[in-house]
């Protein structure tokens, strides 16, 4: 083979390998296609199948609307709890938007705490997908928070991490960086969330992109099943809205 043709051949092979790698990486960082078995769990008209503080939760313009004010505050963090199913192995999809004044969350694999809470019977403990109207890491929507637990911010946006008996271990290469998230997140607008939990592995996607990949191997603190709920945070007045809520329990 002449030298010039050989060089062209090698260059072509190199380009093909680069394109193949790029496609493979894209496939692992993009949200999978929505399964056909997803079930809508909000009817767009009322809160049938959900339970929460009626002073704070309502349906407005076809979406779930939660709001606290100075005149009507939350008595501690309070939740709108889905009554008709659970979150063991599942895929959840929804859209949210909220004010920047405070934060909210999507609670899953969580326990409903009822003992000793007469002023707020809607208390949850467990994994939470953080919701915020901010785009500057690390205080952004999508990290896993241990609501009512001991581990705080379990896994941050951008991290691929494992938590075992010896603590948290994070891969060196982030899934998304600060610039990437700032471009990805839609301030003051609707954002699309996908949460996939299979066994002890949890993945969060924001607007179609993988932002977090977490494996919980802690022998005592890892959660395998529980309830789904939406949060209103205590403190500063705030509002949050959710729509297009659908789930596939696996």
N, C-alpha and C positions, 0 to 999 in steps of 0.2 A: 504494500500500500504506500503510495507517495506520501511524503512528509506532510504536505499541505492538507491532503484528504484525511490523513490520520489525525491531525490536529482538529479539523472540523468534526470528525467523528467523536473525539474525546470531549470537545466542547458541547456537542449535542447530548452526549450521555450525562455530562455534568448538569446541564440545564434540565434534562428530564428528571434527574434525581432530585434537584431542588424543587421542581414543581410538584413532584410526588410527595415530598416531605411537607411542603406548604399545604397541600390538600389534606394530608393526614392530620396536621396540627389544627387546621381549621375545623375538621370534623370533630375533634375532641374538645374544642373550646366553644362551639356553637351549640345552642339548645337543640335537642332532638325534635323531630317532627311530632306534632301533637297526636297522641294515640286516639283512635276512633272511639275508645270505650270511656272517654272522659264524661263525667256527669256534672251538670250544673247544680249547685247547691244554694243558689240565691235566685229567687224568682223575679227580681226587679220591681216588685210591687209592695212587699211587706217583709217583716222579719220572721216569717214562718220557718220553723226549724232552728231558730237562733234564740238565745236568751241573754239578756244584758240589762243594764240600768235603763229603764224607759225614759228617764229624764235626759239621757245623753245620746242615745242611739235612735236613729230613725231612717226612713228611706226618703230621699229627695231626688227628683228628676231621674229615677230609675237606678240610683246607686245607694249603697249603704253609707250613711253620713253619721259620724261620731263627732261630738263637739262639747267642749267644756268652756265655761265663761266664768267671770268673777262672781256672778250671781248664782251660777250652777256649776260648782267645781266637782271634780271627782274625789271620792273619799278613798284616796290611795289609787294605785294603778288598778284599772278596772277593765273588764273584758266582755266582749260579745262572743258567746260560746256556741259553737255548732253542736246541736243536740242529736243529730241523726246518724253519726258515724264516728270513726276514729282515724288515727294516723299511725299505722304500724309501718308497713311498706306501702308507699304511695307516691303519686305525682300530683302536685297541686299547681294550678295556674290561676293567676288573677292580675288585675291592674290596680294601682293605687296612686293617690296624690295627697299631699298634706301641706299644712302651713309650716313655715320655718321656725315658728315660735317654740316648738317642743318636738318630741319624738313619739313614735308609735311602734307597732310591731305585729308580726304574724306568729302566733303561738302554735306549736305543734309538738306531738309526742309529750303532751303536758298533762298535769293533774289539776283537777278542779278542787281547790281548797275551800271547804265550807265550815270547818270547825272554828268557832270563836270569831266570826266575821259578820256580826249583825248589821253593821253600817255599810258593808260592801260584800255581799255574798257572791261576787263574781271575781274571784281571785284565782290566778293560775300560776303554776310552777313548772318550768321545763325549758326546752329549747325555744328560742325566739329569733325569727328573722327580723332584724332591726329595720325600722322605717324612719327615714329622715329626708328633709328637703335640702340636702347639702351635697356638694360634689367634690369636696376636698378631703382626701384620705387623711386620717383613718376614720373620721366621724361621718360616715356615709351609710346609706341604706344597704343592707345585705349581710352584715356580719352576724354571727351567731352569738346571742347573749344568753347567759344562764339565768333566766328570770327566777328570782327567789332562791337561787342556788349559791354554790360556793366558788364557782369558777369564773364569774364575771364574763368578760369578752372571750368566749371560748375559741373562736376562729375569726380572724379579720378578713375583710375583703382583700382579694389578691393572694390569699394564702392557700397552699395545698399542705394540709397538716394532719398529724395523727396525735391523739392524746391517749397515753396508756398509763400504767401504774407509776411510771417514772416521770410523768409530766407530758408536756407538749413538745412535739418535734415538727419543725417547719422546713419544707423544701427551700433550697436556696433561690430558685427561680420563681418569681411571682407570676401568677396567672394574668394579672393586669396591673399596670402601674398608675400613678396618680394622674398623669396626662391622659391615659387611655380611659380612665373612669370619668374624668371631667368631661370628655367628649361623649361618653356613653350615656350618662345620666341626664334626664330631662328636667331641669329645674322648673318648678311651678307648673308642672304638666303631669300627664299620666305616664307611669312607668310600668312595664310588664315584668312580672316575677314568675319564675318557675322554680319549684322546690322538688327535688327528687330524693327520696330516702329509701335505700335498699339495704337491709341488714344494718350494719353499723356504719355504712357510708352515706354521707349527705352531700348533695351538690346544690348550690344556689346559682341561678342565672338571672341576669338583669338585662332586659331589652335584647334577649337572644344570645347573650354572651356569658360564658362561665366565669363567675367572679369568686367562687369559693368551692373547695373540694376538701371535705373533712371526714376523717375516719375516727370514730370514738371507740377506743379499745380499753377504756378505763373499766376495771372489774366491778366497781361499785356505782359509779356515777353515770355511766352510759345509759341512755334511754332507748327503749326499743318500741314503745307504743304509748298512746295517750290521745288526748283530745286536741282539737283545732279551735283556735279563738283569735279574735282581733282585739288589739289593745288601744285604750285611751290612757295617756300618761297623766299622772298627778302633777300639780304644779301650775306652770303658766297656762293660761287659756290657749286652746288649740282646736284644730279640726283636722279630720282625716276622712278620706273617702275610699271605698273599694267597689269594684265592679267586675263582672265576667268571672265570677268565682266558680271554678270547676275542679273536680278531683277524680282520680282513678286510684282506688284502693287495690293493691296488688296481693 
